[in-house]
Structure formats: C-alpha cells, structure tokens
Amino acid sequence: MNYLTKKELSWFKTLSEKNAISGQENEVAAFLKRHFEAKNLPMITDALGSIFAVKKSKNPDALKVMIMGHMDEIGFIVSKIEDNGMLRLLPIGGINPLTLTSQRMRVKTTQKTYVIGAIDATPPHLLGAGSPPIPRVEDVYLDVGLSAKKAVLEAGIQLGAMVTFDAPFQTLAGGQRILGKAFDNRYSLVMGLSILDALENKDLPYDLYVGASVQEEVGLRGAQTMTHRIQPDFAIVLDCSPARDSSGKPDELGQLGQGVLLRYLDRSMVARPTLLAYQEKMAKRARVPYQYFDSPGGTDAGAVHKSNAGVMTLTHCIVARSIHSPSTILDTYDFFASKKTLLTMLKDFSLARFEQLQREDR
C-alpha cells in the first residue's frame, strides 16, 4: 500500500533525482523557490543559499516556529583530471567506499548539463595480493568515456565539478516502499511542502517558517546561519536516519514501517525529555506508531539548539535503509505517520503550550 499522495510521490521522485551536494544546492533551492512563490508566501534566505517560506500569524507578537530540513546530499567533486581523461574525486560528506565500485555517476558541466560516467572497477583476477580490499575515495577513477584531458575540459568538466550518483527513483512493493538517492534529506523537503499544503487555509497562533538549510552534510553550516536569521522560539528539525533492521532482529533500533523517531540522543544533541514526552503524546493523539532511537550521527538540530541564547529544539525523523548511498529504501508508512504526528503537533502548539513546556523543563 502506498501511503503517499500523488503529489508527494511526484515530489519524492523529482527531488530525489535532482543533484545538490553541499555548497552546490542550486537545483533544489530553485525547486523550493518556485513552490513557495506559487503559494504566494514570502521567503527568507541567508547568504549561503538556505531558503524558507513564511506563513505569518495575524498576531504581530507571535512566537516563531521553524521547521527545518537540509537540501544537500552527499557526493563528490572532481579533484584532478588525468592526461588519459580519467577523473579523480574528493568526497563531500560521509561516503562509504564500499558503495563506489562500478557505480554510474553524473558530472555537472559548466553548461549546467550532465555527463554520465562510471567508477572504474578492477576484475578480481587482476587484483594483486597487496591490493586494498576497500579503496579510498581519493584512489578511484571515474571514466566518462573521454580519452584525453583536453576532451574533458572541452566537455565543460572542470576542477570542483559536482559529481553525484546516477540513481533513478523507483517504487517497490506496490508503492509501500521507495528506492532512490538522497532521501537523506529530501524526505524533509517533501514533508515541508506537504505541511504547507495541509495548513494553507488554517490560521495559526504563531509565525511558521518552513524550509531547508544548506551544507548540513559538511558541518550544519546553513542551520547555524539560518537560525541566526530567523531567531525561532521553537524549532523542529526533520531528517532521515539510518535504519538498523536489515538483520531482521526486532530489538534493533530504527525499524522500517514503525513510525516517527523519538530521537533521544545523538552526537550533536541530547534531547529534552519534556519535548520527547510532548512528541510521544502527539503521536498517540494521531494514532500512529513511534519508536525510540539513538544515533552516532547528528542533524541540523545540533547547531539549531545552541544558537543565539539557545532554542527549544525537537528532531522529527524517520529511518531508511542504506542512507548515504545511491540505493536508499524508505517506507511510505513512516512518512505518513511522521506527517500525521507533525500536523497534530502544529495544530496543538500555542503560546500556552510553549510556556507549559518551558515550565516543565525547569
């Protein structure tokens, strides 16, 4: 069963197939801008490229609630062009080298078009005894079918060119699950657009900021600048976390199809118990499942919660298998459960609720 609307499914496909490594998020930012403009919502940006839509309250002294995801994905840049036309790469974000060999890739040219290539793969009978079993990203070669450095340059490929996986979006299991790249964190962008649709005709007692940061994968950079720009009172950070259920063990944290994460700890933030209790209460009210989760990774919340004089911050994540790879698998029911919980929370939130959460935390 597919738990996405036709519009959400279309957004997932379009956004997954766009290419936007950290520092080169223009394609995704332009997509969001068009949708925010179509809703006649004012926008706010920072100098790094983050972009948010603003749904204003009728109250001139309203609280500010910020829903943030990140638009960048892991990928590569061209670091060297060999005389024989082969390309060398540097990683942008956390790359598992095991995902690289023989993968098809896309290289962005100066004409804003793409050249397709493939990571060079050495057959096993040519591997020497001392060959490393896992290559470093810096040691692989990307072959775009051109036989000389001059031809590569003439094709518009230069140092610093963006390189991403060539990974078409697909549905699995009759639409119950989806397969593609960059669900970390295009999930958040689809969620943000869906939330704006759902609340389009609803007056809110707070100013709502919904959008995306840049450069999360290389250090939560857009989260820092955008939080400083918006100055939110309450922040909800959306992200896609690594599932750990591939072994089939039900006690592993991060199970596909088991709902939104109550992410109590990661390397960048210790969650506030009062906010976790509030999130759990909203999931129960929405009648959807939820699961506790910890992670050795982090999210934009790590920068948001310690910005300015400190921001009340909650993560609102789901899991997917094989994140940071070209073949991520996400369960659409988790998206549905996350959306229902988030909408329930946003309809419940008010100045009185904010003050209650503050009191309970002291």
N, C-alpha and C positions, 0 to 999 in steps of 0.2 A: 504493500500500500504506500502511495506517495503522500506525504504529509505537507508538501509544499504547494502553494497556489501556482497557477500557470505563470504568473508574473514573477514570483520568487524563483521558480525553476529557470526561467529565462535570465534573470539577474545572475544566478549562480553560474550558468554557462558562460554568459558574456564576461563577467568579472573574472572567473577562473582562467579564461583563455587570454585575458589581457596580460601584458607584461609590465612589471613595475618593481624592479629591485630597489633597495634602499638608495635614495638620492636621485632616482630616475622614475618617479611615480606619476609622471605627467598624464599618461593614458588613463589611469584610474581616476585621478583628480578631475580630469576633463569630463569623464562619465558622470561623476557625482555632481559637478557643477551644472551640467545640463538638467539633471533631475531636480536639483534644488531650484533652479530657475523656472522649471515647468510648474513647480508648486508655488511660485511667487513668494518664496521665502528669502528673507535677507540672509546674507552669508558673511562669515568672518573667517579670515585666514591669518597665517603667520608667514614670516619671511622664508621659511624652509619649504613651504608647499602644503601644509595641512589645510583642510577645508571643513567648515561646519555650517549647517543650516541652523537658523534661529527661529523658533516658534515662540513668540512673545506672549506673555500674560497681559491681561488687562490691568493688573496691579502694577503700578510704577515702581513699587518697592519689593517686588517679588524675589524669592530665592532663585538661584541659578542651579539647574540640574544639567549635568553634562554626561552624554552617552558617547563614549569614545571607543573606536576600534583603530586598527592600523591598516593602511592600504599597501604597504610594501611587502614583498616576498623575498625569500632567499634566492640567490642566483650567483652570477659571476660577472666579471669584467675582463675584457681582453687585456693582457699584460705584456704580450710580446707577439710579434708576427715573424715567424721563421722565414728564411730565404726560400724554402720549398712551399710556402703558402699555409703551413700549419699554424694554428693559433695556440698560445699558452694562456692560461686563465688564472685569475685570483678569485677566491670565494668572497661573496658578500653575504654575511650571515652564517649561521651554522649549517654546514654541509657535511653529510655523511659520505665519505669517498666510495663506500660500497654501492651507492646509487648511481655511479657515473659511467662505468664501462659500457660502451656501445650505445649509450643514450643518444637520441636525436635531440638537437638543440636549435635554438633560434638566436641569431645575432642581429642586432639592430644596426642599421647603416645610417650614415649622415643624411640620407634622403628619407629617413623615417620609414623605410621598408625593412623587410627581414630576409636574411639569407639562412637557409637550412643547412645544418651540418650534423656530424656525428662524432662522439668521442671515440678516439682510436682504441681498438681492442686487440691485444696480442693473443693469438691462439695458444692453447696450453702447451703444445709440443715445441713451441719456440721460447717458452719461459725457461730461463736458466735456474740453476739450483739456488742462486743467491737473490733471485728476483723477489721484491717485496710482495707479500700476498695482498696487501691493500695499498693502492697507490695514493700518494698525496695529490690534492687538487692541483698543486703547482707543477706536478710532474706529468699530467695527462696532456694529450694533444687533441685539439678539436680540428677536424677535417671538414672544410666547407666546399671541397671539390675544386679548389683553385690551386694551380701548380707553382705559383710564384708570388713573392711578396708584393711585387708591383700590381699583379692582378687583384690581390686582396685589397690594396689601397684604392685601386680604381673602382672596386665594387662598393666603396664607401665604408669599409670597415677600418676603424682606427683604434688606437690605444684608448682604453676606457669605455669601449663599446659595451652595451648591455648584452648579456647572454642569459637566456632562460631555457628551461626545459620545453621541448615541443610536445605538449601533453594535452590532447583534446579531451574535452569534458564528455562523460558518458553516464547514463543511468544504469543501475544494477537492480536485480531482484524486483523487477516490475516497478521500479521507481522508489522502492523503500530506501535504497542507498544510492549515493552518487560518488563518482570517481573522477578525480582530476587533480590539478596542481593548485597550490596557493589557497586552499580552504582556510589555512592559517595565513591571512586572516580575512579573506573575502567573506567568510561567514558573518563577520561583524558589519560589513557594508550592506549585505542583503538584509540583515536584521534591522539596521538603522533605517533603510528605505521602507521596509515593511512597517516599522513602528510609526514613521511619519504618515504613511497611508492610513493606518488604523486610528491615529489621533487627529487626522486632518480637520475634522469638524467638531472637535472637543475643546472647550475652553479649559485651560489648565491653571492652577493657582501658583504656578512657577514658570519662569522662563526656561524653555527646553532647548538645549544645544545638542545637535546630533550630527556626528561626522567622523572624520578619520584623520589620524596623525600620520606623519611620515617617519621613516628611519627607526622604526621600533626594533627591527632585527639587528641593528648595529649599535644599540645603546639607548633606546627610549628617548630619542632626541626631540622628535616632534611633540611627544607628550609633555615634555618639560616646557617648551616654548608656548604651546597652545594652552596649557593650564594657566600659565602666567598671563596669557592674553585674555582668557575667558573669566578667570577668577571664580570658579564654581564653588557652591556651598556643598554640593553632593555630587559625586562622580560615580558612574557605573561603567566599568571597563569590560568590553567584550573581546574575547579571544578564543582560539581553538587550541585545545591542549592535547597532548599525546595519550591515546588510549593504550592500555596495558593488558588488554583482554585476549590477545591473539592466541595464547596458550589454551584458552577455554576455561581457565580457573576462575570461578565466580568470586573469589575473595580478592582478586587483583583490583586495584583502584583504576577507575577510568573504563567503564563498560559501555560499549556502543548500545544505544537504544534504552539507556537507563536514565535519561533526562539531564537536567541542568546540573552543573557542578557547584557544590558548596566548597569553594577552594579556600581552605583554612590556612594554608601555609605554602609559600614558595620562596625562592632565594631572594626575592626583591620586596616582599611584603608579608607581614603577619596580619591576618585578617582580624577585624574586631568582632568578638563574639556576639555583640548586640546586633551587628549588621547581618551576620550569618543567621542568627535566630529570626530576624526580620525576613530575610530571603527564604528561609525554610517555611515560615508562616505563609508567605505569598505563594509558594509552590503548592502548599497544601490547599490554600484557598482556590488556586487554579485547577486543582485536582490532577496534577501531573507529577511524575516521579522526579526525584532528585538524588544526588549521590555526593558523598564527601570525597574530597580529593586533595592531595598534596602534590607538589611538583618540584623537581630540581631546577626547572626553568623559571622564567618570570614573564610579566606582562607590563603594559604601559602603566598599570597601577603602581608599579614600583617607583616611578617618577611622579605620578599624579599625587599620591597620598602625602608626600613630603614636600610638595610645592608650597610656595608662599609661607603662611604660618601653619600649614597642614590642612588637608582636605579629607572630609569623610568619604571614604572610597570603598567600593564593593566591586569585586570581579563577578562577571556573569558569563561563564564559559561553558562550552560543550567539548566533547572529545572527538577525535577522528584517528583512524589508524594511518600509520606511515606519513605523519606530517614531515615537513622539510624534505619532501621527495616529489617526483612527478606523478605519483600514484597514491594519493591520499583518498581514503574512503570515509565518508560521513553518513550517519544515519539520519534520515529526514525527520524521524520522530523526535530526536533530540532537539532539532531546530524548532519544531512545533512546541515542545514542552518549554524550551527556553523563551520563546516568544510569548506564550500564554502567561508564564511567570512574570516576565518583564512588564507586559501590559497591565497585569494585575497590580504590580508594584507602582507603576507610574500613575495609575488611576487612584491608588490609595495615598500616595505621597502628598504631603502638605506641610505648611509651616508647623502645625501642631505635631505632626509625625516627626519632623526633623528635630523639634525641641525635645520630644519624648526620647528619641534615640540618643540625643546628647546627654540628657539626664541619666538614662540607664547606663551610660558608659562612664559615669563619674562616681 
